[in-house]
Structures are given as structure tokens and as C-alpha cells.
Amino acid sequence: MLYSLARNWWWFALRGGLAILFGILIVAVPSAGALAVMWLIAAYALAFGVVLLALAFRLREFASRGTPSATA
């Protein structure tokens, strides 16, 4: 796992740079920062909702197969 993180170091650098830019935006223009936070929360909620719906349908298919329980 550490090798995978080291290989993709640029993701961390990109996220750090975006966080700094976002912080500057919030300090410079608080209303724009609030709007950006609203958009981030909305995007997160939509993505999380899609993932949960997909998981629910996969679990429904899994349950309909009649697989034995893991405790047996």
C-alpha cells in the first residue's frame, strides 16, 4: 500500500495545492467561499447517493440468490 501511495504522490500535491487555493478564496471573497462549499457538499451528496443506490441494487441481487449465511 505504501508503494501505491508513493507512486501516486502527485495526487497529494494536487489536493494540497487545491486546498491552499480554496483557503485563499475563502479569505479573499467569503461569499464565493460559501458558494464553493455549497457546491462541494452538493456534489458529495449526489455522488454518495449514486454509490448507495448502486450498492443497494447489488445487495438486493445478492440477497435474492439465497446464499447461505456467513455464520454457518
The 8 nearest C-alpha neighbors of each residue, nearest first, counted from 0:
[[1, 3, 2, 4, 5, 6, 7, 8],
 [0, 2, 4, 3, 5, 6, 7, 8],
 [1, 3, 5, 0, 4, 6, 7, 8],
 [4, 2, 6, 0, 1, 5, 7, 8],
 [5, 3, 1, 7, 2, 6, 8, 0],
 [6, 4, 2, 8, 7, 3, 1, 0],
 [5, 7, 3, 4, 8, 2, 9, 1],
 [8, 6, 4, 9, 5, 10, 3, 11],
 [9, 7, 5, 10, 11, 6, 4, 12],
 [8, 10, 12, 11, 7, 13, 6, 14],
 [11, 9, 13, 8, 12, 7, 14, 15],
 [10, 12, 14, 9, 13, 8, 15, 7],
 [11, 13, 9, 15, 10, 14, 16, 8],
 [12, 14, 10, 16, 11, 15, 9, 17],
 [15, 13, 17, 11, 16, 12, 18, 10],
 [16, 14, 18, 12, 13, 17, 11, 19],
 [17, 15, 13, 19, 18, 14, 12, 20],
 [16, 18, 20, 14, 19, 15, 21, 13],
 [17, 19, 21, 15, 16, 20, 14, 22],
 [18, 20, 22, 16, 21, 17, 23, 15],
 [21, 19, 17, 23, 22, 18, 24, 16],
 [20, 22, 24, 18, 19, 23, 17, 25],
 [23, 21, 19, 25, 24, 20, 18, 26],
 [22, 24, 20, 26, 21, 25, 27, 19],
 [25, 23, 21, 27, 22, 26, 28, 32],
 [24, 26, 32, 29, 22, 28, 23, 27],
 [25, 27, 23, 24, 28, 29, 22, 32],
 [28, 26, 24, 25, 23, 29, 32, 22],
 [27, 29, 31, 25, 30, 24, 26, 32],
 [30, 28, 25, 32, 31, 26, 33, 27],
 [31, 29, 33, 32, 28, 34, 25, 35],
 [32, 30, 34, 33, 28, 29, 35, 25],
 [33, 31, 25, 29, 35, 30, 34, 24],
 [32, 34, 30, 36, 31, 35, 29, 37],
 [35, 33, 31, 37, 32, 36, 30, 38],
 [34, 36, 32, 38, 37, 33, 31, 39],
 [37, 35, 39, 33, 38, 34, 40, 32],
 [36, 38, 34, 40, 35, 39, 41, 33],
 [39, 37, 41, 35, 36, 40, 42, 34],
 [40, 38, 36, 42, 41, 37, 43, 35],
 [39, 41, 43, 37, 38, 42, 44, 36],
 [40, 42, 38, 44, 39, 43, 37, 45],
 [43, 41, 39, 45, 44, 40, 38, 46],
 [44, 42, 40, 46, 41, 45, 47, 39],
 [45, 43, 41, 47, 42, 46, 48, 40],
 [44, 46, 48, 42, 43, 47, 41, 49],
 [47, 45, 43, 49, 48, 44, 42, 50],
 [48, 46, 50, 44, 49, 45, 43, 51],
 [47, 49, 45, 51, 46, 50, 44, 52],
 [50, 48, 52, 46, 51, 47, 53, 45],
 [51, 49, 47, 53, 48, 52, 54, 46],
 [50, 52, 54, 48, 53, 49, 55, 47],
 [53, 51, 55, 49, 54, 50, 48, 56],
 [54, 52, 50, 56, 51, 55, 49, 57],
 [53, 55, 51, 57, 52, 56, 58, 50],
 [54, 56, 52, 58, 53, 57, 51, 59],
 [57, 55, 59, 53, 58, 54, 60, 52],
 [58, 56, 54, 60, 59, 55, 61, 53],
 [57, 59, 61, 55, 60, 56, 62, 54],
 [58, 60, 56, 62, 57, 61, 55, 63],
 [61, 59, 63, 57, 58, 62, 56, 64],
 [60, 62, 58, 59, 64, 63, 57, 66],
 [63, 61, 59, 64, 60, 65, 58, 66],
 [62, 64, 60, 65, 61, 59, 66, 58],
 [65, 63, 62, 61, 66, 60, 59, 67],
 [66, 64, 63, 62, 67, 61, 68, 60],
 [65, 67, 64, 68, 62, 61, 63, 69],
 [68, 66, 65, 69, 71, 70, 64, 62],
 [67, 69, 70, 71, 66, 65, 62, 61],
 [68, 70, 71, 67, 66, 65, 62, 61],
 [71, 69, 68, 67, 66, 65, 62, 61],
 [70, 69, 68, 67, 66, 65, 62, 64]]
